[in-house]
Amino acid sequence: MELKRNVYKKLVEWKEKNTGHVLELKGARQVGKTYILKKFGRENFPKMVYINMAEQTGKDFLRCLSIAMEWSPGTPRPEKPLRKALVLFDSAFSDDGDTVVIIDEVQESAQVYNQIRTFAREFQAYVIVTGSYLGKTIHPEFFLPAGDMDHMIMETLAFDEFLDVFGARELYETIDLFGKGKSEDYEKLMGYYEVYQKIGGYPAVVVSYAEEKNPDKCFCLIKDLMDLFANESKRYFEDIVDVNLFQKLFNAVALLMIQEKQGIRDLVSELSKIAYQEESGRMTKRMVNHAVSWLQESHIIGYASKATDCDYKQIRDNGRYYFLDMGIAYCFLSRTGAPYETVKGLLAENFVYLALKRRIENTSEIAGAVPWFSSYEKINGELDFYVRSLLDYKNYGIEVKSTDTGARTARKLLEDGKLDCLYLLKGGTKGGIAEGKIFTVPLPLADRIQFKSNKRGDS
């Protein structure tokens, strides 16, 4: 089964722009980066050179690079050894715009990663580097090629990509946000959302569900993926003394999502307390901080920042963690023992977080580097998400899983002029408009809401 991925279109756009930079494609393990890059290479270039630094092709290329760089004292330095190494590796290599060089698992070789600047400045061929553990490249032996790289992120399947597997993407893209569609269509989308919130978007998991409709098998696949991630990550660490560190942190993030609502000042310290229950001489805060950073760099978890009183000038980073895949979120939230309604509410919040994160990464519509939530000190309340629009420079609030009598803080922020508009995202609703500035939208359509005052609805 071939999955249609949104990133493919962005790869084509990158080729057409021809910036002269090396493209770095980031993303979690097993999201399909290698597959989509090979597909892109085959379909858009007469010639593709693929090198995987974690496999034999990587060893072969390093050997070619060593030969190309050979030099004896008193003789001229070799000219353009990197180009020569590619010719040695693939005799058909031609340095022109008809060729793309794809270097996979580039974090396995600092020597190759440090050639990125040369690729960008001396090559006519397109060059793409990728890897699942690019967090390793922050180590001192890796040279940061600032100004010579374009960046792109590939996550697990978003909800619209998920719907495409079941032939429902067109319905999702065209249905009215505010209740003018057919009731059965909204119910159909909500049914797909109920599945997606539990199995998420890892390609292998989605394919398994599409073929067998077995959620339990999907749950096992997600657990296997996380075990694989934890085992593979260990070799990048020198200071991990507890082999179960990542498993404990996954569980701790889930518990933290349940326990806190106002934003915790020191998330790393709080995670340490939850994971280990008591101070441990074997596990330091530095180790936990290292592991948390690794989870972020590996695209397993992300964070939201806190805005006080919906003020874009009062932002504090790392206020709350979320999982970057709904299946992972469900896997660990469901293990906490929290009531299902609590888990369901947090999954809805995580779903909207991912929608906002994609909007920030792929457009210039929203202020900030990550999604924001907000507190309202006046009433000691909290708003699920706060958006500062770069389209009309107004403040938008988003309240998830709200009831008609809920969202007290959100409504007060609107009443006091801290917000210009409020979205209430709910499951089991066709949508509607109330009071002119309050818009009720079905939860599965979170990706389609707009942050522009003269227009509501899809883009």
C-alpha angles and dihedrals in degrees: 000000000000116000119211109227127199092218091068091072090050091052090054090049090051091054091050093050090053095196093175090237128121111252118229112200111199128192147128125283115283098012092123103260095141093046095049093045093051090047090049091048095049095046100043107034133052088217131036127181113196122192125177111197091200093056139052093280088062092053090047092051093049088053090051090048091051091052092046091052097048112131136170122209112261094027128098116275113256112264120231096349093175092059090046090051091055091050090050090049094046117013090200092059114128122183100227142102092275091068132077123191114203118193112190127197087014091168087077092074125044088184092061095038089054089059092068093099090052091050091051098045104035106030131082092192119091114253128198126183125190143164143160096236104041089146085087089069091073088074116108095251090064114082113219107228096207113189094016099080139072116204133216132173126215114194131178116289114303117222094265090051089048091052090051089066089061097040094252102110095099090052090051093049096048107034115109115255094215106053105275093119129083117289091230090056093055089047090051092053091046089053091055090046090054089057095042094051089060105038101030125195112298103136096230090050094048092048090049092052093045090054102038108015088220112143092183091059089048090053090053091049091053091050090050090051092052092047089051091050092050093048094047093046094057093074091061092058129077098179103050108116098167115066090201094055097114094045089052092048092050089054091044093053090052092050091046090054089055097043105045131059106157100054122265119244097220111028095176093056090047092050090050091053093049095044097048104019090214141034113285125198089207096056119054129192088246091059092049091047089051092050093047090050088051091053089053095046089047091053096242097117134017134190139228125214126228122240115196113225092349090292115148088203092061105061126150116191128227096026098145140007129226134180116250094221127049093219091056090046092053092043094059101029091054090054094058093078093239116147113271093245089058091048091046091053093050091048089054090052091048089050092055091045089058091048091053092044091055090048091053093047097045105035141034094234103103132054120235136042094258135018117284132218121193143218125209106214093191092071099016090245137140137223118209095224137000122199126194105201120222089195098065102359093238130134120251126190126205122199116187128207090004123168123216090259095041134076092075094158093045093051092046091051088052092046092050093050096250089118129041095196138011129209118200109199113199139171118231096028135113090210134240145181126259134183093354096271101051117081123188113206131178108258096235089062095059092118091060102054116112132223099210123106099217095054137037127193135037126351 
